[in-house]
Amino acid sequence: MAILSNRLRGRQPAPKANATPFPTQQLFILALCRICEPIAFMSIFPYIYYMISSFNITSDDRQIAIYAGMVTSAFALAEFSTGVVWGRLSDRIGRKPVLIGGLAGTGLSMMIFGFAPNLMTALVGRALGGLLNGNIGVLQTTVAEMITVKEHQPRAYAIMPFVWCLGSILGPALGGALAQPCENYPSIFSKDSFFAKFPFLLPNLVCTCILIIGVVIGILFLEETHEELKHRRDIGLETGKWVMSKLKKSPRPLHLDDKAEHNGMDEGETLLDEDLPPGYRTTEGSPRMPSSRAQSPSKVELYGSAKSPKGLSKAFTKQVLFNIVGYGILAYHTISFDQLMPVFLSTPTATDSPHLPFKFTGGFGMSSKTIGLMLSLQGVYSMAAQIFLFPIIVRRLGPLRLFRFVVISWPLLYFLVPYLVLLPEKLQMVGLGICFLWKITAQVLAYPSNAILLTNSAPSMLVLGAINGVAASTASLSRAFGPTVTGMIHSWGLKMGYTGLGWWASGLICLVGALESFCMEEVDDRFDQVDVSDEEAGLNECYIDPAVIDAAIVAATSSDNLLEIESTAKKNAFKAGRPNADA
């Protein structure tokens, strides 16, 4: 009886911190898959100017910015056209297949881009990569589904941008170092070699190999996070666990459907659950509240699923739309900066005298190797800021105030950058360093803040994939038009003698984003409406009063003692020859 009392009173959930650990292992695996894309995407920036020049489209260096913008935009424009489709598809078939398919599609596009003999082939290669890759929105959804505790958000949402920063180090360094190998490494690659005909193939070939590694890691070790599909059998994951068991020489076979491992509990706790009545097992819903693993019926009925148009229409609330628009504006001017800066650094130095305050031309005349090194060095600071700076600041200010502060101060940067060419030569590198730090700090703080705001404003996790798909498509559309429009404006500015025209136009868009941020509000619908802590709080309430249990035990014990006394008395009476005596 005492054991029963302890069991009934002791089946309370563990504290929230222990019940919901930070998903370090799966986020690490997701990061390994994610890093392949920024390496591939960023690797083209150091040599895109020289690649366009090698196509002999124009003899006017001022026109190269337009074509470079078109190549950059081709990927984003194609990604815009399929972003929502991939988001909806991930709601139907799961996040993992879409993520792996996106990596494979990027690898195919890189090979086509590396073999491109002309501008049209290069555009097709980049566009194909955008069509086959919908990972931006699906990644945001996957992270959101992994994180069920609000306190984990700053740390979790800093990881994917951190990975992008790491990729932004490796990508440009790889692209700048491996492009045109016959010219940069004549002792290794002769001018009669295969790479002389395709001078930009080598970096794309290496990027494709990296992407293949990402696909293999994803297949073997990445777990599905979709609420309705994560319990299905995954042969790839089973294979990965089998491989790891062989490498570790583990005598215990690992199974995907291992109940204790799947639910994050030790074996003893699972066995204990099986001894309890169905209503008190931790893997099932409690008698009074729905299980924490499932959406409440009211939310499912209200929002439907991602397959329901009615559910989708209710998913796009005013705050969701404001956050998506803010994300699109942010994507527009940041990709414009990333496209303009390499062109600005590659442009030959000016020979004409400036006419201040606005009329002046020229760039820095740097080589692709130097540009690649500079773009890589900025990533070192990006990683440090992403891991150490963002979580501290966002906890103090909150995502909304932090986002507003960053976007309000950002337009000034676009106004100042063109004036760096007017600095004395000794101070130009210092000025570039300050501007890079400013830009990277703002980007490190703005993107994850917006991601947190968008995730928290989603009214239901069931439609989060579609929401992030629309957000990704909006950002892709911005990234498609941003480089092309900015490149055209920059080219016009150079013709008229205004180097800063493209920069100032981007600053104007950035100012619109700063004003739009005042329409945003911080919403916590995801944690308020489907909050694990609320369910745990309900579970902490005992369904059988401990006092009642104790009273029942005492009563049962007293009854047993009374029966024992009566039996003893009757035996004594029988021995004494008084069989009819009553105790």
C-alpha positions in Angstrom: 0.0 0.0 0.0 2.8 2.4 0.8 4.3 1.7 -2.7 0.9 2.5 -4.2 0.8 5.7 -2.3 4.2 6.8 -3.4 3.5 5.8 -7.0 0.2 7.8 -7.1 1.6 10.8 -5.4 5.0 10.7 -7.1 3.9 10.7 -10.8 4.3 14.4 -11.2 6.2 15.7 -14.2 9.8 16.8 -13.8 10.5 20.5 -13.6 10.2 22.3 -16.9 14.0 22.8 -17.3 14.5 19.1 -17.1 11.5 18.0 -19.0 12.4 20.2 -22.0 16.1 20.2 -22.6 17.8 22.2 -25.3 17.9 20.2 -28.5 21.6 20.5 -29.0 22.2 17.4 -31.0 19.5 17.9 -33.6 20.4 21.6 -34.0 24.0 20.7 -34.5 23.0 18.2 -37.3 20.7 20.8 -38.8 23.6 23.3 -38.7 25.8 20.9 -40.6 23.2 20.7 -43.3 22.7 24.4 -43.3 26.3 25.4 -43.6 26.6 23.9 -47.1 24.3 26.5 -48.6 26.0 29.7 -47.5 29.3 28.3 -48.6 27.8 27.6 -52.1 25.9 30.9 -52.2 28.6 33.2 -51.0 31.4 31.6 -53.0 30.5 33.4 -56.2 30.7 37.0 -54.9 34.5 37.4 -55.0 34.7 36.4 -58.7 31.3 37.3 -60.1 32.7 40.6 -61.5 35.5 38.7 -63.4 33.2 36.0 -64.5 30.8 38.5 -66.1 33.8 40.2 -67.7 35.0 36.9 -69.1 31.7 36.5 -71.0 32.7 39.6 -73.1 29.2 40.9 -73.0 30.3 44.5 -72.8 33.5 46.5 -72.9 32.1 49.1 -70.5 33.1 48.2 -66.9 30.2 50.3 -65.6 27.7 47.8 -67.2 29.1 44.8 -65.4 27.2 45.8 -62.2 23.9 45.3 -64.0 24.8 41.8 -65.2 26.3 40.8 -61.9 23.0 41.9 -60.3 21.1 39.8 -62.8 23.1 36.6 -61.9 22.6 37.3 -58.1 18.9 37.9 -58.7 18.2 34.8 -60.8 18.5 32.5 -57.8 16.3 34.7 -55.6 13.6 35.3 -58.2 13.3 31.5 -58.9 13.3 30.8 -55.2 10.4 33.3 -54.8 8.3 31.4 -57.3 8.6 28.2 -55.4 9.0 29.3 -51.8 5.4 28.9 -50.9 5.2 25.6 -52.7 8.1 24.1 -50.7 6.6 25.4 -47.5 3.2 23.8 -48.2 5.0 20.6 -49.4 6.9 20.4 -46.1 3.6 20.6 -44.3 2.5 17.5 -46.2 5.5 15.3 -46.6 7.7 16.6 -43.7 10.6 19.0 -43.3 13.4 16.5 -43.7 12.7 15.5 -47.4 12.4 19.1 -48.5 15.6 20.2 -46.7 17.6 17.3 -48.3 16.1 17.9 -51.7 17.0 21.6 -51.5 20.7 20.7 -50.8 20.7 18.3 -53.8 19.2 21.0 -56.0 21.8 23.5 -55.0 24.6 21.1 -55.8 23.1 20.5 -59.3 22.9 24.3 -59.9 26.5 24.8 -58.8 27.8 22.4 -61.4 25.8 24.0 -64.2 27.1 27.4 -63.0 30.7 26.3 -63.0 30.5 25.0 -66.5 28.7 28.1 -67.8 30.4 29.4 -71.0 28.1 32.4 -71.3 25.7 34.6 -69.3 22.5 32.7 -70.3 23.9 29.4 -68.9 25.0 31.1 -65.7 21.5 32.5 -65.3 19.9 29.1 -65.9 22.2 27.5 -63.4 21.4 30.0 -60.7 17.7 30.0 -61.4 17.6 26.2 -61.2 19.2 26.4 -57.7 16.4 28.8 -56.6 13.7 26.6 -58.1 14.9 23.4 -56.3 15.8 25.1 -53.0 13.1 26.1 -50.5 15.2 25.7 -47.4 15.0 29.2 -46.0 11.4 29.0 -44.8 11.6 25.3 -44.0 14.7 25.8 -41.8 12.9 28.5 -39.8 9.9 26.1 -39.3 12.2 23.2 -38.3 13.9 25.4 -35.6 10.6 26.6 -34.4 9.3 23.1 -34.0 12.4 22.0 -32.1 12.1 24.9 -29.6 9.1 24.6 -27.3 10.4 26.8 -24.5 10.5 30.6 -25.0 13.7 30.9 -22.9 15.5 28.8 -25.5 14.7 31.1 -28.4 17.6 33.6 -28.2 20.1 30.7 -28.1 18.4 28.6 -30.8 17.7 31.5 -33.2 21.4 32.6 -33.0 22.6 29.2 -34.3 21.4 29.3 -37.9 22.7 32.9 -38.5 25.9 31.8 -36.8 26.2 29.0 -39.3 25.5 31.4 -42.1 28.3 33.6 -40.8 30.7 30.7 -40.7 29.7 29.8 -44.3 30.3 33.5 -45.3 33.8 33.0 -44.1 34.5 29.7 -45.9 32.5 30.5 -49.1 34.2 33.8 -50.2 37.6 32.4 -49.1 36.9 29.3 -51.2 35.6 31.2 -54.2 38.3 33.8 -54.2 41.1 31.2 -53.7 39.9 28.6 -56.2 38.6 30.8 -59.0 40.8 31.2 -62.1 43.3 28.6 -60.8 45.4 28.7 -63.9 46.2 32.3 -63.3 46.5 32.1 -59.5 48.4 28.8 -59.3 50.2 28.3 -62.6 52.6 25.8 -61.1 49.7 23.5 -60.3 47.3 24.2 -63.1 48.7 24.7 -66.5 47.2 26.9 -69.1 46.4 23.9 -71.2 44.4 22.1 -68.5 40.7 21.6 -68.2 40.3 24.5 -65.8 41.7 26.9 -68.3 38.6 26.4 -70.4 36.3 26.7 -67.3 38.2 29.0 -65.0 35.4 29.2 -62.5 34.5 25.5 -62.3 36.9 24.5 -59.4 35.1 26.5 -56.6 31.8 25.2 -57.8 33.1 21.6 -57.9 34.3 21.9 -54.3 31.0 23.4 -53.2 29.1 20.5 -54.8 31.2 18.0 -52.8 30.4 19.9 -49.6 26.7 19.8 -50.5 26.9 16.0 -51.1 28.3 15.6 -47.6 25.4 17.7 -46.2 22.9 15.5 -48.0 24.4 12.4 -46.5 24.4 13.8 -43.0 20.8 14.9 -43.4 19.6 11.5 -44.5 21.4 9.6 -41.8 21.0 11.8 -38.7 18.4 14.5 -39.1 15.1 13.8 -37.4 11.7 14.9 -38.7 10.1 17.7 -36.6 6.6 17.8 -38.2 4.1 17.2 -35.4 2.0 14.7 -37.4 4.8 13.0 -39.3 7.7 12.7 -36.9 6.6 9.3 -35.5 6.7 7.6 -38.9 9.5 5.2 -39.8 12.7 6.8 -41.2 14.9 4.2 -42.9 17.7 6.8 -43.3 17.7 7.6 -39.6 17.7 3.9 -38.8 20.7 3.4 -41.1 22.5 6.3 -39.4 21.9 4.8 -35.9 23.0 1.4 -37.2 26.2 3.0 -38.5 26.9 4.8 -35.3 26.2 1.6 -33.3 28.8 -0.2 -35.4 31.3 2.6 -35.0 30.8 2.6 -31.3 30.7 -1.2 -31.1 27.5 -0.9 -29.0 26.1 -4.3 -28.0 22.7 -2.8 -27.6 20.7 -2.6 -30.8 19.2 0.8 -31.5 15.6 1.1 -32.9 13.9 4.1 -34.2 10.8 3.3 -32.3 12.6 2.9 -29.0 10.0 4.4 -26.7 12.3 5.5 -24.0 14.8 7.1 -26.4 12.1 8.7 -28.6 10.4 10.5 -25.6 13.6 11.6 -24.0 13.1 9.4 -20.9 15.2 6.7 -19.3 14.2 3.1 -19.6 13.2 2.8 -15.9 10.7 5.6 -16.2 9.1 4.1 -19.3 8.7 0.8 -17.7 7.2 2.5 -14.7 4.7 4.2 -17.0 3.5 0.8 -18.3 2.6 -0.3 -14.8 0.3 2.8 -14.3 -3.3 3.1 -15.4 -3.6 4.6 -19.0 -4.7 8.0 -17.7 -1.5 8.5 -15.7 1.1 7.5 -18.3 3.4 10.3 -19.3 3.2 9.4 -23.0 -0.6 9.9 -23.0 -2.9 12.8 -22.2 -3.8 13.4 -18.6 -7.4 12.8 -17.6 -8.0 16.5 -17.3 -5.8 18.1 -20.0 -4.8 17.2 -23.6 -1.3 15.7 -24.2 1.5 18.2 -24.7 2.4 16.4 -27.9 -0.8 17.3 -29.7 -2.6 20.5 -30.5 -5.7 21.1 -28.6 -8.9 20.2 -30.5 -10.0 23.8 -30.5 -6.9 25.0 -32.3 -7.1 22.3 -34.8 -10.7 23.1 -35.5 -10.0 26.8 -35.7 -7.0 26.8 -37.9 -7.4 23.5 -39.6 -4.1 22.2 -41.0 -1.6 23.4 -43.6 -3.7 21.6 -46.2 -6.8 23.7 -45.4 -7.2 27.1 -47.3 -9.5 28.2 -44.4 -6.7 27.5 -41.9 -4.2 29.4 -44.0 -6.4 32.5 -44.4 -6.7 32.8 -40.6 -3.0 32.2 -40.1 -2.0 35.5 -41.8 -2.9 37.9 -39.0 -2.0 41.6 -39.1 1.2 41.1 -37.1 2.3 38.1 -39.2 2.0 40.3 -42.3 3.9 43.2 -40.7 6.7 40.8 -39.8 6.8 39.3 -43.3 7.0 42.8 -44.9 9.7 43.8 -42.5 11.6 40.6 -43.4 11.3 41.4 -47.1 12.6 45.0 -46.7 15.5 43.7 -44.6 16.3 41.1 -47.3 16.2 43.8 -50.1 18.7 46.2 -48.7 21.1 43.6 -47.2 21.5 41.6 -50.4 21.9 44.9 -52.2 24.8 45.7 -49.9 26.3 42.3 -50.4 26.1 42.7 -54.2 27.2 46.3 -54.3 30.2 46.0 -52.0 32.3 43.5 -54.2 31.5 45.6 -57.3 32.5 48.7 -55.4 35.8 47.1 -54.2 36.5 45.8 -57.7 35.8 49.1 -59.5 39.0 50.8 -60.6 40.1 53.9 -58.7 38.8 57.3 -59.9 40.9 59.6 -62.2 38.5 62.5 -62.1 38.4 65.1 -59.4 35.4 64.9 -57.1 32.7 67.5 -56.9 31.4 67.4 -53.4 29.1 66.8 -51.7 27.6 64.1 -54.0 29.3 64.0 -57.4 32.3 61.6 -57.4 33.2 58.3 -58.9 35.7 55.4 -58.4 36.3 52.3 -56.3 39.2 50.5 -54.7 40.5 48.4 -57.6 41.0 45.2 -55.5 41.6 41.7 -56.9 39.2 38.8 -56.4 41.6 37.2 -53.9 41.7 40.3 -51.7 38.0 40.7 -51.9 37.5 37.1 -50.9 39.8 37.6 -47.9 38.0 40.7 -46.8 34.6 39.0 -47.0 35.9 36.1 -45.1 37.4 38.2 -42.3 34.1 39.8 -41.6 32.6 36.4 -40.9 34.9 35.9 -38.0 33.3 38.8 -36.2 29.9 37.7 -37.3 30.2 34.4 -35.6 31.4 35.9 -32.3 28.6 38.5 -32.4 26.0 35.9 -33.2 26.9 33.7 -30.3 27.8 36.2 -27.6 26.3 39.5 -28.5 22.9 38.7 -29.8 21.6 36.5 -27.0 22.7 39.0 -24.3 21.1 42.1 -26.1 17.9 40.4 -27.1 17.3 39.2 -23.5 17.7 42.8 -22.3 15.8 44.7 -25.0 13.5 42.0 -26.4 13.3 41.2 -30.1 11.0 44.1 -31.0 13.0 46.9 -29.4 16.2 45.4 -30.7 14.9 45.1 -34.2 13.7 48.7 -34.2 16.9 50.1 -32.8 18.9 48.4 -35.6 16.8 49.3 -38.6 16.5 52.9 -37.4 20.3 53.4 -37.3 21.0 51.4 -40.5 20.2 54.0 -43.2 23.1 56.2 -42.0 25.5 53.4 -43.0 24.3 53.4 -46.6 24.8 57.2 -46.8 28.4 57.0 -45.6 29.8 54.0 -47.5 30.4 55.8 -50.9 32.5 58.4 -49.2 35.2 55.9 -48.2 36.8 56.3 -51.6 37.5 60.0 -50.7 39.5 59.1 -47.5 43.3 59.2 -47.6 44.7 55.9 -48.8 46.0 55.0 -45.3 42.6 55.4 -43.8 40.6 53.6 -46.5 41.1 50.2 -45.0 40.2 51.5 -41.5 37.0 53.0 -42.9 36.1 49.8 -44.7 36.7 47.8 -41.5 34.4 50.1 -39.5 31.6 49.9 -42.1 31.9 46.1 -42.3 31.6 45.9 -38.5 28.6 48.2 -38.5 26.9 46.2 -41.3 27.6 42.8 -39.8 26.5 43.8 -36.3 23.2 45.2 -37.6 22.6 42.1 -39.7 23.5 39.7 -36.8 21.0 41.5 -34.6 18.2 42.1 -37.1 17.6 38.8 -38.8 17.2 36.5 -35.7 15.1 39.2 -34.0 12.7 39.2 -37.0 12.6 35.4 -37.0 11.6 35.3 -33.3 8.9 38.0 -33.9 7.5 36.1 -36.9 7.5 32.7 -35.1 5.8 34.1 -32.0 3.2 35.9 -34.0 2.1 32.7 -35.7 -1.3 31.7 -34.4 -0.8 28.0 -34.8 2.2 25.6 -35.3 0.1 23.7 -37.8 0.4 26.5 -40.4 3.9 27.7 -39.5 5.4 26.0 -42.5 3.1 27.9 -44.8 3.8 31.2 -43.0 7.6 30.7 -43.2 7.2 29.7 -46.9 5.4 33.0 -47.7 8.1 34.9 -45.7 10.8 33.1 -47.6 9.2 33.9 -50.9 8.8 37.5 -49.9 12.5 37.6 -49.0 13.4 35.9 -52.2 11.5 38.4 -54.3 13.3 41.2 -52.5 16.6 39.4 -53.1 15.7 39.0 -56.8 14.8 42.7 -57.4 17.3 44.2 -54.9 20.6 43.4 -56.7 19.1 44.0 -60.2 17.5 47.3 -59.3 20.4 48.5 -57.2 22.9 47.4 -59.9 21.0 49.4 -62.5 20.9 52.4 -60.3 24.6 52.1 -59.5 25.4 51.8 -63.2 23.4 54.9 -64.0 25.1 56.7 -61.1 28.5 55.9 -62.5 27.5 57.2 -65.9 26.4 60.5 -64.4 29.4 60.6 -62.0 27.6 59.6 -58.8 29.2 56.5 -57.2 26.9 56.7 -54.2 23.6 56.7 -56.1 23.0 52.9 -55.7 24.0 53.1 -52.0 21.7 56.0 -51.2 18.8 54.3 -53.0 19.3 51.2 -50.8 19.4 53.5 -47.8 16.0 54.9 -48.8 14.5 51.4 -48.8 16.1 50.8 -45.4 14.4 54.0 -44.1 11.0 52.7 -45.2 11.7 49.5 -43.2 12.6 51.6 -40.1 9.2 53.3 -40.3 7.4 50.1 -40.9 8.9 48.6 -37.8 6.7 50.9 -35.7 3.7 48.9 -36.9 5.0 45.7 -35.4 4.0 44.5 -32.0 5.5 41.7 -29.9 3.1 38.8 -29.7 3.5 35.5 -27.8 0.5 33.6 -29.2 2.5 30.4 -29.7 3.5 30.2 -26.1 0.3 31.6 -24.7 -2.1 29.3 -26.6 -0.1 26.1 -26.8 2.2 26.4 -23.7 3.8 23.2 -22.4 4.3 24.9 -19.0 0.6 25.4 -18.7 0.0 21.7 -19.2 2.8 20.9 -16.8 1.3 23.2 -14.2 -2.0 21.4 -14.6 -0.3 18.0 -14.3 1.4 19.2 -11.1 -2.1 19.3 -9.5 -2.7 15.9 -7.9 -5.8 14.2 -9.4 -6.2 12.2 -6.1 -5.8 14.2 -2.9 -2.8 12.8 -0.9 -4.8 13.2 2.3 -7.5 11.0 0.8 -4.9 8.4 -0.2 -3.4 8.4 3.3 -6.8 8.1 4.9 -7.7 5.1 2.7 -4.4 3.4 3.5 -4.9 3.9 7.3 -8.5 2.6 7.0 -7.3 -0.4 5.0 -4.5 -1.1 7.5 -6.9 -0.7 10.5 -9.4 -3.1 8.8 -6.6 -5.7 8.3 -5.5 -5.3 11.9 -9.1 -5.7 13.2 -9.6 -8.9 11.1 -6.4 -10.3 12.5 -7.5 -9.5 16.1 -10.9 -11.2 15.5 -9.3 -14.3 14.0 -6.9 -14.6 17.0 -9.7 -14.2 19.5 -11.8 -16.9 17.8 -8.8 -19.3 17.8 -8.2 -18.7 21.5 -11.9 -19.1 22.3 -12.0 -22.4 20.4 -9.1 -23.7 22.3 -10.6 -22.7 25.6 -13.8 -24.6 24.7 -15.9 -21.5 24.1 -16.6 -21.6 20.4 -19.5 -19.2 20.5 -17.6 -16.4 22.2 -17.3 -13.1 20.4 -14.4 -10.9 20.8 
